[in-house]
Each structure stands twice: as structure tokens, then as C-alpha cells.
Amino acid sequence: MVEFWQSFFDLSTIKKPVASTIIITLILSLFFILFSFKLKKIDPLKKIPLWLIPFVMLVELINNFIKQNIGKRWRFYAPWFLSLAIFILTSNISAIFLLENPTSYIMITMALALSTFFLIQITGIVSNGFLGYLKGLADPNPVMLPMNLISEIALPISLCLRLFGNIISGSVIALLIKGLLGWFSIPVMPFVNIVFDIGFGIIQTAVFVVLSIIFTSMKIKDEEKIYN
């Protein structure tokens, strides 16, 4: 039993995800600092440069989806969900840059899920008031309180395991294909990496962010979801 807890708290087991997370965070920070300097040189009265169009489309896509689901407070949530999407996507596809996938470690996906969970609960309190939030936990009647509490607790676990499971399964399948084919995997692995690293990475990013927005929207009163 003692050996189990010693292995559980062994700091060497968290070095890889922490290191890769720090590297990705630094890379993204440097990218957006340089990106902001580049944006300052663009004249808003002139035609949008071609290299900027994908970024504009991404921002508009997320903003429009948040407006439809969250409503008048969308400006508060848009930067968070956009940042979350960029970080998760970069983490999911980091293997193609020879980095460890942070999202292939459950401690990282749990941290992301908990941050979303607390945002959802705070949204419920702000939108409905503290008493209204507590009343919502007993909706439609007090008998449902235990089930509603279990549902709330299961939310971050579900988000965490869904992201972790899909990313780690893609890595495992890629390793199995590599081990099965041996030297013949050299021409095959680029296509495998495109599917499991890039394809799965994009899909799981979209799933995590979309579910987070929808669960946040469920905590907001209907009259506040109207965007003018």
C-alpha cells in the first residue's frame, strides 16, 4: 500500500506533461505576441490580407456560435473559449512537432475539464443568483437533487475522460500499426499521423469546446440568451 502511494505521488511521472505543457504555452505566447505586432501594421480600411482570412473565419465561427447559445454576455466568454480551443488543438497535434501530447495525460485533461466546470457553475450563479442556482439543483422537484448533483459531478469527469481517451487511443493505435508493419510503416505512418494526430485532434477540440459552450448555455436564463 505504501509503495502504491509513493508511486502515485512520484514527481517523475508528471515531468513529461508539465514540460510539454510549458513548452506549448511558451510557443503560443510568443506566436501571439508576434501576431499582435503584425496586426498593428494592418490598415483596417484596406482589404484583409490572405494570410489573415483563416484567423478571421475561426474567430467569427466561434463568436457566432457563442452568440447563438449564450446571448448578451458572449463578449465575456468568447476570448476564453477561443483560447481553450487554440490550446487544446495545439496540444492534440503537438506530436507532429515531436512534442509529448499534454492531452494524452489525464492530469492535463482533468485540469481543462475542471476549469470549464467552474466556469459553468459560476455562470449559473451569476445568471440565476445564488438562491436560484441552488433551486435549479432541485429542479423539477427536490427528489431529483441527488441525481442532479451526480450529473454535475459527472460533467468534468466526462469531459476529461472523453478528451483523454480519444487522444491516447489514437497514439496507441499508431504505435500498434508501427509495431505491426515494422519497416513497411515508413510510407504508411505519415497518413496514419494525419488521421490520428491532426484529424482526431481537430475533432476532439471541437467536441470539447462545443460541449463546454452548450453546458454553459444550459445554466443561463432564457431571457439572457437573446442577442441583439
N, C-alpha and C positions, 0 to 999 in steps of 0.2 A: 504493500500500500504506500509506504514511504517512497519507494522507487518511482511509483506512478506519479505522485505529486511533484517529485523532483524533476521528472521528465516533462511534466505539464508546464512547470514554471521555468524551464530551461531557456535562457535568453537566446541561445544559439539557434533555436527553432524559429525565431522571429526576425533574424538578421536579414534574410533574403527579401521578404515582403516589405520590411521597413526601408531597406536600402533602395529597392526598385521604386517604391512609392516616393521617396525623397528625390530620386533622380528624375522621375516623370514630372513631379511638381516643379522642380527647378527648370526643366526643359520648357514646360508650359509657361512658367512665369517669364522666362527670357523671351520666348516667342511672342507673348502678348505685349511685352514692353517694346520690342522692336516693331511689332504690328501697330501699336499705338502711334509711334513716331511716323510710320509710313502713312497712317490715316490722316495725320495732321497736314500732310503735304497735298492731300486731295482736295480739289475745289468742288464743293457740293453743287455748284451751279453748272458744272460740266458733266459730260457723260461718265457713267460709272465705269472704271477700268474692268477689263475682262477677268482679271485675277480676283477681283473683289466680289464678283457676282455669286459664286458658291457660298461665300460667307453671308451675304445679304439674304440669300434664299433660305439658308439654315435659320438665321435669326427670325425672319418673317414666319417660317413654318412653326417654330416653337412659340413665338408670340401669339400667332393666330389660334393655335390650339389652346394655349393658356387663357386667352380672352374668352373663348367659347365655353370653357369649363369652370374658370374661376371668377371671371367677371371684372368688376371695377377695380379690384386690388391686383390686377395682373402685373402691373409695373413692379410691385414688390417681389413677386415670385419669379418673374422671367429671368433675371440675372442668376438666381440660384439654380433653376432647372437647366439653364443653358450651360452654366459652369459644371453642373453634375454630369450632364451629357458628354461634355468635352473630356472631362477627367476619366469617366468610365470607358468611353470609346478608346482613348489613348492607352489606358491600362489594358483593355481587352486585346488590342492589336500590338502591344509592346514587344511581343515575341518576335515579330518580323524585324525589329531593330536590335535583336539579340539581348533583350532585357527580360527579366522574370516578369510574368504576368501578375501584378498585385492582386487582381481579382480571382486568381486561382488559389488564393489563400483565404480561408473563411474568416479570419480576423479582420481583413480589409473589407470584405463584403458585408460583414456584420456592422462595421463602423459606418459604412454608407447607408445601410438599412436603418440603423438607429438614428442617424441624422435626419433622414426622411420621416421616420416615425415621430420624432419630437416636433418636427415642423408641422406635421398633420395634427397632432394633439394641440399645439399652440394655436393653430388656425381655428380649431373647434372652439377653444376658449375665447379667442378674440371675436369670432363671428357670433357666437351664441351667448357669451357671458359665462362666467364660471358655473352658476347655477343651471343655466341652460345646457351647458356641456355635460354636467353630471346627470341631468334629467335625460339627456339623449342616450346615456349608457343604459338606462332602464326602459328604453323605447322598444316596443309599443306598450309594454306593461312590466312591472317590477320582476315578474317571473323570469324574464329574459335577461336580467342583469348578469348572472354568471356566464351565460353564453356570449353576451356582448363583450364582457371582459376577456374571455378566452379569444374571441375574434380579434380584439385589439392587440393582445399579446402575440397572437399568431402572425400578425401583419409583418413586423420586422423579420421574424424567423422565415416567413415565406419569401420575402424579397431577398434576403441573404442567401438562402439555400438555392433559390432559382438561379441567381446570377452565378454563384459559386459552382453549382452542379453542372451548368451548361458549359462554362469556361473550362473547368477541369476535365470534363468528359471529352471535349474537343482535343485537348492536349494529350489525353490518354489514347484516344483513337489514332491520332497522328503518330504517336510513339509505337503503337501496335503495328500500324502499316509499315513504318520504317523498319521495325524488327522483323516483320514477316518477309518483306521484299529484299532486305539486305542492300547490296549494291544496285539492284534494279530500282530502288526507291529514289535514286538521284533524279531521274527525269520526272518522277511522279510527285515527289514531295512539294514542288512549287505550287501545283494545282491543289494539293491537299491543304497546304498552308493558306491559300487564297480562300478556300471554303471554310475551314475551321477557325483560322485566326482572324481573317478580315470579315468573312460573311457572318459567322456566328457572333463575332464581336459587335458588328453593327446591329444585328437583330436583338441581341441581349441588351445593348444600350437603349434601343428604342423601347423594348418591353419594360425595363426598369423605370425609365423616365415617364413613359405614358401611364403606367400603373401608379406611380407616385403622384402625378398630376390628378388622376381620377380619384384616388383615395383622399387627396387634399380637397378636391371639389365636393366630395360627399360630406365634409364637415362644415361647409359653408351654407348659410341660409339661402333659399331660392331667390329671394328678392335682391340679394347681393351679387348674384351670378349674372345679372343683366349688365351688359357693357354697352355704353353709349359713346 
